[in-house]
Amino acid sequence: MDERIVVTRAVPEPALELLRAAGEVRVCEQDRPLTPDELRAAVAGAHGIVAMVHDRIDAEVVRAAGPGLRVVANVAVGYDNIDVPAVTGAGAVVTNTPGVLTDATADLAMGLLLMATRRLGEGERLLRARQPWNFHLGFMLGTGLRDKTLGIVGLGGIGQAVARRARAFGMRIAYTGRNRVDERIAAELDARYLPMDELLRTSDVVSLHCPLTERTRHLVDAAALAAMKPSAVLINTARGPVVDERALATALREGTIAAAGLDVFENEPEVEPGLLELDNVVVVPHLGSATTETRTAMAELAARNVAAVLGGGEPVTPVGG
C-alpha cells in the first residue's frame, strides 16, 4: 500500500492491526514525547498521523508531513494540541476520540473527589511513613458528600457522567457553561444552571470538565478561587491550564479553599512545586482514561478514523475546522 501512517508513540496491538490493514505503519520507537524536531522528521511524507495528547501538531508539522497528509487522528477527546485550522487548511481531516473515555474519566473524578474530601491520600502517607496514630473521634476528619452541591463546569458527556455518580452519593448538581443542556438531561440529573460566579460562590465541590480554549485558560485563577467557599474542594480532570496552578497552591496554603484533586497540570509532566508541599491536594499523573479497556478503545477509534479517511470514506469522529 502507498499510504504511510506514522504513530507517534506505541499504541495497543488491536489498533496497530487496524492501521496495518490501511497502510504502511511506522511507530516511533522513543518511549517518551517526541521533541518538535523529532516530530517533524518522523511525519515526513505521512498520509496519516496518529498523535498523542502531548504532540503539538502545528503548521510546521503539517508542512513537514507534506502535501499528501490526509488525516491527523488525536488519541484524546480534547484537541487543544492540534492547530485545527492549519491541518484542515492543508486539506487534511482532524479526528478525536470522544465517548470511549467518558466512564473512566468520570470514575477518576469521583475518586479524586473522595480522596480530597475524606483525606485518603493524607491518611495513606501517614501510614506509609510509619507515623504513630490511634483512633479517636476527632482523628483526620473529612467531610461527607450527602446534601452537598457539586458545581460542574462543562456539563458535556463526562460532566454528565460525573453528575450521575455524584447523585448516587446524595449530592445536588449545579452546572455552568457556554450553553445550557437539553431540558431532558437537566431534569434527569436535577441539575440547575448557574452563572459562573454564582456556581463558584455556592458549590461545595467544583469539578472542571470544559475544553481548553483561550477563553478557559486560567479560568480558575486567584479571583475565582477567592470567590469559592473556604470549605470548597476543586477537582480538575479537564486540562491543566484551565487552572492557574500557582494561584491554586497559594489558595490551598492560605486556606482560601479547603482542598483540591488534580489529574492534569499546566506544564505536564512538571507539577507546580508548591502543590507537592501540601497535604490538602491530591495529585495523580493524568490517569483519567488509564484503564486497559479505555486506552485500547481510544487507540482503536483513532485507527478506525485513519482507515476510514485513507480508504476514501468519512471518519467516525471528525473535529470541525
Secondary structure, DSSP 8 states (H G I E B T S, - for coil): ---EEEESS---HHHHHHHHTTSEEEE---SS---HHHHHHHTTT-SEEEE-TT--B-HHHHHHH-TT--EEEESSS--TTB-HHHHHHTT-EEE---STTHHHHHHHHHHHHHHHHHTHHHHHHHHHTT------TTTT-----TT-EEEEE--SHHHHHHHHHHHHTT-EEEEE-SS---HHHHHHHTEEE--HHHHHHH-SEEEE-----TTTTT-B-HHHHHHS-TT-EEEE-S-GGGB-HHHHHHHHHHTSSSEEEES--TBTTB--HHHHT-TTEEE-SS-TT-SHHHHHHHHHHHHHHHHHHHTTS--SSEE--
